[in-house]
C-alpha cells in the first residue's frame, strides 16, 4: 500500500484533482494486467510487470501462503524502491508546483500594479 499510495500522492500533487482519475485508471490497468497470468506466458510487452508493485505483491503472497519459489527479498526490494522513488518525487513535485504558483501570483500582482 505504501508503494502505490505514495505514487498516487506524488501524481496527485502534479496532476491536481482533474488528472488523478486518468492516472489511477492507467496505474490499475497497468498493474492488474500482469497479475492474472504468469508473465512468462504473456506477450513480451508485459515484461514491465516484473518491476510493478501488484506483481511483486502477488508473488510475495503466493510465496508466503503456498510456499512457492522464495523471492521475497526481490519482491520486497522492488516495493521498497517504488516507495523510495515516490518519497523522492513527492517533495520534488511539491517544490515544482509551489514555484509555479508563486510565479503565477507574482505575475498577477505585476498586472494589478501596471493597471
Residue pairs with C-beta under 8 A, 6 or more apart in sequence:
2 79
2 83
3 53
3 79
3 80
3 82
3 83
3 86
4 27
4 31
4 53
4 82
6 82
6 83
6 86
6 87
6 90
7 27
7 82
7 85
7 86
8 20
8 23
8 24
8 27
9 86
9 90
10 86
10 89
10 90
10 93
11 19
11 20
11 23
11 93
12 20
13 90
13 93
13 94
13 97
14 93
14 96
14 97
15 22
15 23
30 48
30 52
31 52
31 53
31 54
31 55
32 54
33 46
33 49
34 42
34 46
34 48
34 49
34 52
34 54
34 55
35 49
35 54
35 55
35 58
39 46
39 47
39 49
39 50
39 55
42 49
49 55
51 78
53 78
53 79
53 82
56 74
56 75
56 76
56 78
56 79
57 75
57 79
59 68
59 71
59 75
60 72
60 75
60 76
62 68
63 69
63 70
63 71
63 72
63 75
64 72
